[in-house]
């Protein structure tokens, strides 16, 4: 920035970013230089704050996505396919309010019973009829397996080009569909009503509304849900980027039910094509007539936008057609909605091909009214839950649990409402509350469930039988109370206009939960209570895939939620990101984060391998990355794997600690430099705690690495030298403590370890009380040794800042026995009464012992001195002397008395104890008596 103050104090901005910004809001002639700078800085700060806020707002609310969709809606108009899709004309009721039928038009009487679906005289065709009037609507093909395979092959070919389309192109197709649906609501509702018998209002709510929300959700969220999903990596793989890629599966096979023909046709077609797949739909044989029209809408939307309409296919037919689609080799996944029994056949057919399936198998949803509800508020929800679509809902209410204190009032209040529900042809001008049943066989099934319940004590308040007054497949809306677990209707799916009222005894919430969960199905549920927290507490214990507090059926209207259940209600999900991603192959991807930085195989585990080094390296790596902390998980096993090799260099250490350790290694000092921690790449790597904590642990870790590496390397070289000469080698513990200057705190528990020893394989050692010599064939440091070197306690934090250097090792001769040995003592006894000189003597001539209580070391001759209360020669100033650390020299609480050797039969020891022991002393071992 260049801003020069003039003689009058103004700012003469002669260039620069700050000057330019200041000039936007200030008069250059009047602004001083400091003012201009302040204003410019404030402007920059405001811009930075605004950009940051916009970033987080976009991350939370997807502002960028919404802006893109808005631009598409405003400037990218979609084609109108109204002229390309031919639908039946709208039905206008006659003067009597009845809907005209083909029978009336032809002067023929109405059918008395539904026609058969497959006429033996024409097996290649399906007969379609209206369940409300039983009039014949037309015929559709009854496809064979060969025909199904041909249609699936066409979809597969078209999908090869479709999978490469952009999300914007796919949204354009969906917007075309949405435009058509919104402008043809009446036609679609009448088609659904005529083919399935539902009321037009039920079609509006269950077919149109849900489909439009499905399209809106995919338009707004579909691309976000299918974007690569970034995944976290572990510290070992920090140089990699990991994510999940959602790839189109190929061709989806949809087996749709009959209760919502329009929505069930488009539901999976929308998800399938938006995720880049082809879709083959097998519609129900009971609603095939309308499905052909709905299928043509999808094809027209594709074709109008320049895409191959063969991407979507429709299969009409009976069970054999569905079986052929399940077994079709061109179909990659099956989505089935229907009964549990048919769902099992679908799984059986898909199993030989290992074809994945999603099963939505209906439900027996529970609605609970607690004792604190207001009846006038909940009765409308009970009516809607039980009689929506004549009870033919997967998530319809089939069990209405009412708390005991309000049960009688509830039944009295709702009985008249159920009684007054009107039934009739849904296309008539008369008010119709409840439509027809799609299948005549379903009326028979419902009647059997009601009759069974009544025979076992249930009470029918209204309904309970077929409605024959309208000439179609109608069952009267029924109110049933006194339902108990021994009745079939308690367990089996009804799928009809039956309100089953079940009383919850004692208004007990726990009892209610048990009763709700006593069911083989587990799709949806709802609880109504004046307390939302109580409703949530009750509902959270239900074993269902969906739950709503103080509401009904809204789960499916929120298309960002997955839809599905548990147990007999099936598995898998559709809707939401889970449902959309279920249409894809979830491919795990790993790529290099930094160009040129790639994974290499460390030497210890590269072929050809050494089992010893490979296992040591691997265990050290696991402890490093997965231990509780760096202090307890540093790679000692991997370091130990170096021992026994002929050469050591810094690259070996890097292979253990990782190549990133190079930034912490000082070539000048020949070791890891703790001062490099702040600059190293380790900081905070393994910790969720503060970086300071990580740095401190790393400093301690590097001290240990330096010290132990130096000591073990020296120990290895020296002990290997002894082995090569065939000479006796000391145990590793004694060597490290007494000769290599390793802090004894590191080896605190080493005295308990007897499992490994350095030395020539098979060498014989003297079995002395203070000797740690054992036989070993591998000379490796064991896990117990490692634990001893780094015990898990707080004392290890007091590590000196300097690195230890092992003392030079030389053979010496004992001044007394002249034996040549590595362990010539420089020990001086700390006790003033000791007059013996131990310097220059071997371990036999200058034996030492350690107080098991205070850890102080003295010569054994002093420790063997009597410590009876009357004895003036104190062996140790510790008042709680328990004996020697060596288990062969006591160890039991009390005062130990030394008895001269040679007392094999114990007589001299007994005499000594009898003469010297205080009151309460007892005999202990051969040559020691102890005061207990």
Residue, then its C-alpha position, 0 to 999 in steps of 0.5 A: x500500500x502506498x499512501x502519502x500524507x500531503x501538507x494539508x494532512x490528507x491522504x494521497x493514495x498513489x496506489x496499493x490495495x488498501x488505498x484503493x479500498x479506502x478510496x471507495x468510502x473516503x474522500x481522498x481530499x479529506x482523508x488522513x493516512x491513518x484513517x485511510x488505513x483503518x478504513x481499508x483494514x476494516x473493509x478487508x476484515x468485513x470481506x473476510x468475515x463475510x466470506x467465512x460466514x458464507x462458507x459455513x452457511x453454505x456448508x450447513x444450508x447448501x446455499x450454493x446448491x440452492x442457488x444452482x437449482x434456482x438458476x436451473x428453474x429460472x433459465x432451463x425450462x423443461x419440455x411439456x409432455x402432455x401431448x405425448x402421454x395419452x390418459x383416459x378422459x376425466x370421468x363426469x358423474x351422471x345425474x344420479x351422482x353415479x360414475x358411468x361404467x362400461x356396463x352402463x354404456x353398453x346396457x349390460x348389467x354389472x358383474x356379480x363377481x370379479x372376473x378371473x385374472x387369467x382367462x384360460x382361453x387367452x393365457x397370454x393376457x391379464x384381465x383388468x377390472x375395477x374393484x369398486x364396480x367390477x367392470x372390466x377395464x381392459x387387458x395387458x400382456x402376461x409376459x413370459x420369462x423370455x420376454x422379461x429377459x428381452x426387456x431387461x436387456x434393452x434397459x441394460x443397453x440404454x443404461x450404458x449411456x445413461x450412467x455417464x449423464x450429469x446430475x443436471x441432466x437427470x434433474x431435468x428429466x425429474x423436473x419434466x415428470x414433476x411438471x406433468x404430474x402437477x398439471x394432471x393431478x385429477x387424471x392421475x387420481x381418477x386412474x388410481x381410484x378406478x384401478x385400485x378402488x381408493x378414494x380420490x382424496x386418498x390418491x391425492x395424499x398417498x399417490x400425488x403428494x408423496x411422489x412430488x415430495x420424492x421428486x423435490x427431495x431428489x432435486x435438492x439433495x440427490x446430488x449431495x447424497x451421491x457425491x463421494x463421501x470422504x472418510x477419515x484415515x488413521x495415523x499410519x495412512x495419513x499420506x492417503x486420501x480415502x473416500x466412498x464412491x457411489x457407482x450405478x449398479x446397472x439395472x434395478x428390478x422392482x416388484x411393486x405392490x397394488x395398494x398405491x399403483x402410481x407412487x409405487x411405479x414412480x418411487x423406485x424409478x425416480x431413485x433408480x434413474x437419478x442414481x444412474x441405473x436402468x429400471x425394470x418394474x413388475x407391477x401388481x397383476x391387480x393394478x396393471x391397467x393404470x400402471x401402463x399409463x404411468x409407465x408411459x409418463x416416465x418414458x415420455x419424460x426421458x424421450x422429451x429430453x433426448x434420452x433413450x426411453x428403453x431405460x425404463x421397462x414395465x413387466x405385466x403378468x402374474x407370479x411367474x413373471x415376477x419369478x423370471x425377473x428375480x432370476x434374470x441375469x441382466x438385473x443386478x438388484x431386486x427391490x420388493x414390496x409385499x407380504x413376508x411369504x412372497x418376500x421369502x420366495x423372492x430371497x429364495x429365487x435371488x439366492x442362487x445368483x447371489x443377487x442382493x434384495x431389499x424387502x419391505x414386507x408390510x407391518x402391523x403398526x401400533x398407535x398408543x394413546x396415553x392417559x394424559x391425551x385429549x380425546x378430541x385431539x387424538x380421535x382424528x388421528x386414529x381414524x386416519x391411521x386405521x382407515x386411510x386407503x381403506x386400511x391398505x397401508x404398509x404403515x397403517x395402524x393395525x393395533x390401537x393401544x389405549x390406556x385403561x383409564x380412557x379406553x371406555x370413553x375413547x370407544x364411546x366417542x369413536x364408535x359413531x364416527x366409524x359407524x358413519x363412514x360412507x362407502x361407495x364408488x370413488x368416482x361418484x359425485x357422492x361423498x365417499x370416505x372409504x373405498x373398495x378393497x383391491x383384492x376380493x381374497x383380502x376381504x375373505x382374509x379380513x373376515x376370517x380374522x374378525x370371526x376368529x377374534x369374536x369367537x375368542x371374546x372380542x367385541x364388534x361395535x360396528x362393521x365386521x362384515x362385507x358391504x354388499x350394497x355397492x356391488x363391488x369389493x367392499x368391507x365395512x369399516x369395523x371397530x373391534x375391542x377386547x383384542x387379546x394375544x391369543x387371537x389371530x388378529x393380534x399377530x397377523x397383518x390385516x391390511x383392511x379397514x379394521x380398528x383394533x382397540x387394545x386396552x393397556x392395563x393400569x396405564x402402565x408405560x412398561x406394560x405398554x412397551x411389552x405389549x407393542x413389542x409382542x409382535x412379529x412385525x416392526x415397521x412403524x409406530x407412534x405415541x400420543x401424550x401431553x408430554x413429548x418427552x414421555x412419548x419419546x421415552x416410550x417410543x424409543x423402546x419399541x422394536x420398530x424401524x420408524x417412530x413418530x411422537x404425537x403424529x402419524x405417517x409423516x416419516x414417509x412424507x419426510x423423504x430424507x428419512x430412510x423407510x423400512x422395518x425389522x423382523x417380519x417387516x423386512x430389511x434394507x431401506x428406501x428413501x433418504x440417502x440410505x435408500x438412494x445409495x442402496x441403488x449404487x455400488x459403494x466403492x471404497x477408494x484410496x489415493x495418494x494425498x501428496x503427489x510423489x509420496x507413496x507407501x513403501x514396504x519396510x525392510x523387516x516385513x519385505x520378502x525375503x523375511x526374517x520371522x524374528x525381525x518381522x514379528x518384532x517390527x510388527x508388534x512394535x508398530x501395533x504398540x506404537x499406533x494402538x497403545x494407550x500412550x506413546x510412553x507405553x506403546x513405543x516400538x520396543x519390540x521392533x527395536x529388539x528385532x534389530x538385536x542379533x543383526x550384524x549391522x545397525x544404521x539410522x535407516x533401521x531406526x527409521x524403518x521402526x519409527x517411520x520415515x517421518x522420524x527423519x525430521x527429528x533425527x540429528x546427524x550431528x549428534x547421532x541421535x534423535x533431537x528433542x528440540x526438533x519436536x516442535x518442528x516435527x510432523x509427529x505433533x498431535x498425531x496420536x492424541x486427541x489431547x493438547x499438542x503440548x501433551x503430545x510434544x512432551x510425550x514425544x520428548x520422553x519417547x525420544x530420550x528412551x529411544x536414544x538411551x535404550x538403542x545405545x545400551x542395547x546396541x552396546x549390549x548386543x555387540x559385547x554379548x555377541x563377542x562373548x558368545x563368539x569366543x565361547x565365554x560365559x555371558x552375563x544376564x542382560x539385566x545385570x549387565x544393563x544395570x551395573x555396566x551399561x548405566x541403564x537407569x534402574x527405574x527402567x528395569x524395576x521389574x526385571x528381577x522377576x523375569x527369568x524367561x530369557x538370557x544372553x549367552x551361548x546356547x546350551x551353556x551351563x551356569x551355576x544355580x546361585x541364589x543371586x544369579x539370573x543365568x538360565x538357558x536360552x536358544x534365541x538370545x532375544x529380548x522377550x515381551x516381559x523384558x520390554x515391560x520391565x524396561x518400560x513399566x507403566x508407572x509415573x516414575x518414568x516421566x522423570x527421565x534425564x534430558x541427556x542421553x546415557x552412554x554405556x560404559x566401556x566393557x573390559x575383562x578383569x581378574x578378581x584380586x582374591x580368586x584371580x578368576x577372569x570375569x566381566x563383573x568385577x565389582x566396584x561396590x562399596x558397602x554403605x554400612x559403617x560397621x562393615x570392615x571388608x574391602x570388596x573392590x576388585x572382587x568378583x561376584x562370588x568374592x564380593x557378594x551383595x544383597x538388597x533390602x526388600x523393603x527400602x531397596x538399599x544395597x549392602x554386602x551379603x556378609x552385613x545383611x547376614x548379620x543378626x538383626x534381632x532386637x538385642x543385636x547392635x549390628x544393624x544390617x539396614x537402617x530400614x526399620x521394616x526389614x523383610x529380608x533379601x530381595x532374592x527369594x532364596x534369602x527370606x522375603x517373609x515379614x519379620x527379622x531374619x537370622x542368619x545361620x552358618x552353612x552346613x546345618x543340613x539337618x537344621x539342628x544348629x538352626x533350631x538351637x540358634x533360634x531357641x537361644x536368640x529368637x524373641x517371643x513369637x518367633x517361629x522356625x522358617x526354612x532350613x537356616x532362617x528363623x523369622x519373627x511372625 
